[in-house]
Amino acid sequence: MVKININKIEIDNFFQNISTYSVHSQSASFYEDALYLAYSDLSSDSAQIVKLTRENFNNILNEHSIIASLLGYDYVLPDKVSENIRKFALFKKIGLEKCPPIRLSGFEGLFEGLGQIVIGQQISVAAANTIRTNLIKCFGTKISFDNAVTLQTFPSASIFKSLKDHQLSDVGLSAMKRKCLKELSDFFLKNILDIKNVMLGHGDLVAFRKALKNIHGIGDWTLDWFELKIMRNFNCIPVSDFAVKKSFQWALGANDLATREEIEQYSIKVKPFSGILCHNLLYSYQKHMRSLKK
């Protein structure tokens, strides 16, 4: 990971937003002007809590690559790329040129990341978050920080493997997703060394994608988001995602869904950060749709 230095203004803005939204869930809590985050290592079996403050923010992000990618601070967009994104006609239309630095959040661990992407297949973000919360609340590992804050992590692969079908059904998982997550947990437990090598950049990512695709319910949609948000390949474009196509259609004011060619036409202008463009346009589209329901 390249050393990242976040300026004081951005750090203050980060903590102001956290306090404004009053973050408090099973895996994160804002308490006494500090953000506590529960996360796991690559195997998702070793749960830890980190305390983030204004004073230690830079040090924590540079010492813990998982935390940096979780918050989207593991890279800095070159000024030219950032400027190009803001100047896009389709982004100006929806006000994104006025947004703060564009960041792509990740996941606390590889198993959790893939698990959450699977959970989010073909359902709303709100429904996926409810299932995630239920899983953490019912089956997550509890850990404490200095006996002051207690949090829970996403269930590890070994915990998932031990759960009964009815337990997974009770938290809202469909039959297909239960089967997928069971197979995924078994895959992780059997291939942990190969997985760590891939995460550290020493393994064959193409072969790893192919192996994951053999798991019931995992296809290109899941693997594109896996490569973008977990492997941090910021140039990976999730063109198979229906919502990404809808977000481009909305921003372009078109009558039909955006084609692969149209998405790539805009995305290539900010290469090698094309995936970040797609992600943030999707975020804006979802925000727009929520505003219509109010």
Solvent accessible surface area in square Angstrom, and as a share of the most:
residue,aa,sasa,rsa
1,M,114,0.51
2,V,119,0.68
3,K,139,0.59
4,I,7,0.04
5,N,111,0.57
6,I,9,0.05
7,N,93,0.48
8,K,151,0.64
9,I,142,0.72
10,E,29,0.13
11,I,13,0.06
12,D,42,0.22
13,N,63,0.32
14,F,25,0.10
15,F,1,0.00
16,Q,103,0.46
17,N,64,0.33
18,I,25,0.13
19,S,44,0.28
20,T,88,0.51
21,Y,168,0.64
22,S,78,0.50
23,V,43,0.25
24,H,145,0.65
25,S,45,0.29
26,Q,46,0.21
27,S,7,0.05
28,A,13,0.10
29,S,6,0.04
30,F,45,0.19
31,Y,95,0.36
32,E,138,0.62
33,D,81,0.42
34,A,1,0.01
35,L,4,0.02
36,Y,10,0.04
37,L,13,0.06
38,A,2,0.02
39,Y,11,0.04
40,S,9,0.06
41,D,45,0.23
42,L,31,0.15
43,S,18,0.11
44,S,8,0.05
45,D,78,0.40
46,S,50,0.32
47,A,29,0.23
48,Q,78,0.35
49,I,24,0.12
50,V,10,0.05
51,K,72,0.30
52,L,0,0.00
53,T,24,0.14
54,R,78,0.28
55,E,151,0.68
56,N,42,0.22
57,F,0,0.00
58,N,43,0.22
59,N,93,0.48
60,I,22,0.11
61,L,1,0.00
62,N,42,0.22
63,E,124,0.55
64,H,56,0.25
65,S,63,0.41
66,I,36,0.18
67,I,0,0.00
68,A,0,0.00
69,S,18,0.11
70,L,21,0.11
71,L,30,0.15
72,G,0,0.00
73,Y,12,0.05
74,D,27,0.14
75,Y,16,0.06
76,V,95,0.54
77,L,18,0.09
78,P,62,0.39
79,D,125,0.65
80,K,151,0.64
81,V,15,0.09
82,S,19,0.12
83,E,91,0.41
84,N,42,0.22
85,I,0,0.00
86,R,48,0.17
87,K,118,0.50
88,F,18,0.07
89,A,82,0.63
90,L,7,0.03
91,F,0,0.00
92,K,109,0.46
93,K,119,0.51
94,I,42,0.21
95,G,27,0.26
96,L,13,0.06
97,E,54,0.24
98,K,171,0.72
99,C,44,0.27
100,P,84,0.53
101,P,73,0.46
102,I,10,0.05
103,R,49,0.18
104,L,0,0.00
105,S,48,0.31
106,G,8,0.07
107,F,36,0.15
108,E,13,0.06
109,G,7,0.06
110,L,0,0.00
111,F,0,0.00
112,E,11,0.05
113,G,0,0.00
114,L,0,0.00
115,G,0,0.00
116,Q,33,0.14
117,I,12,0.06
118,V,0,0.00
119,I,2,0.01
120,G,20,0.19
121,Q,16,0.07
122,Q,179,0.80
123,I,67,0.34
124,S,68,0.44
125,V,78,0.45
126,A,72,0.55
127,A,40,0.31
128,A,15,0.12
129,N,79,0.40
130,T,77,0.45
131,I,17,0.08
132,R,44,0.16
133,T,49,0.28
134,N,48,0.25
135,L,0,0.00
136,I,1,0.00
137,K,131,0.56
138,C,79,0.47
139,F,38,0.16
140,G,12,0.12
141,T,59,0.34
142,K,141,0.60
143,I,33,0.17
144,S,63,0.41
145,F,51,0.21
146,D,115,0.60
147,N,151,0.78
148,A,64,0.50
149,V,13,0.07
150,T,82,0.48
151,L,5,0.03
152,Q,20,0.09
153,T,7,0.04
154,F,9,0.04
155,P,1,0.00
156,S,9,0.06
157,A,1,0.01
158,S,50,0.32
159,I,48,0.25
160,F,0,0.00
161,K,101,0.43
162,S,78,0.50
163,L,15,0.07
164,K,126,0.53
165,D,82,0.43
166,H,115,0.51
167,Q,56,0.25
168,L,0,0.00
169,S,48,0.31
170,D,115,0.60
171,V,8,0.05
172,G,46,0.45
173,L,4,0.02
174,S,54,0.35
175,A,67,0.52
176,M,65,0.29
177,K,13,0.06
178,R,38,0.14
179,K,100,0.42
180,C,0,0.00
181,L,0,0.00
182,K,58,0.25
183,E,56,0.25
184,L,0,0.00
185,S,0,0.00
186,D,39,0.20
187,F,33,0.14
188,F,3,0.01
189,L,68,0.34
190,K,150,0.64
191,N,45,0.23
192,I,48,0.24
193,L,134,0.66
194,D,86,0.45
195,I,0,0.00
196,K,68,0.29
197,N,66,0.34
198,V,9,0.05
199,M,49,0.22
200,L,112,0.56
201,G,63,0.61
202,H,142,0.64
203,G,34,0.32
204,D,87,0.45
205,L,49,0.24
206,V,120,0.69
207,A,51,0.40
208,F,12,0.05
209,R,48,0.18
210,K,148,0.63
211,A,35,0.27
212,L,0,0.00
213,K,98,0.42
214,N,125,0.64
215,I,12,0.06
216,H,81,0.36
217,G,33,0.32
218,I,8,0.04
219,G,26,0.25
220,D,70,0.36
221,W,73,0.26
222,T,1,0.01
223,L,2,0.01
224,D,18,0.09
225,W,19,0.07
226,F,0,0.00
227,E,20,0.09
228,L,0,0.00
229,K,32,0.13
230,I,15,0.08
231,M,40,0.18
232,R,40,0.15
233,N,56,0.29
234,F,26,0.11
235,N,46,0.24
236,C,17,0.10
237,I,36,0.18
238,P,1,0.00
239,V,11,0.06
240,S,50,0.32
241,D,9,0.05
242,F,129,0.54
243,A,31,0.24
244,V,0,0.00
245,K,56,0.24
246,K,61,0.26
247,S,0,0.00
248,F,0,0.00
249,Q,27,0.12
250,W,55,0.19
251,A,2,0.02
252,L,59,0.29
253,G,56,0.54
254,A,43,0.33
255,N,145,0.74
256,D,107,0.55
257,L,68,0.34
258,A,4,0.03
259,T,67,0.39
260,R,129,0.47
261,E,119,0.53
262,E,65,0.29
263,I,0,0.00
264,E,69,0.31
265,Q,102,0.45
266,Y,38,0.14
267,S,0,0.00
268,I,113,0.57
269,K,103,0.44
270,V,0,0.00
271,K,123,0.52
272,P,76,0.48
273,F,24,0.10
274,S,2,0.01
275,G,0,0.00
276,I,0,0.00
277,L,0,0.00
278,C,0,0.00
279,H,33,0.15
280,N,18,0.09
281,L,0,0.00
282,L,16,0.08
283,Y,119,0.45
284,S,13,0.08
285,Y,27,0.10
286,Q,50,0.22
287,K,119,0.51
288,H,61,0.27
289,M,72,0.32
290,R,115,0.42
291,S,58,0.37
292,L,113,0.56
293,K,166,0.70
294,K,209,0.89
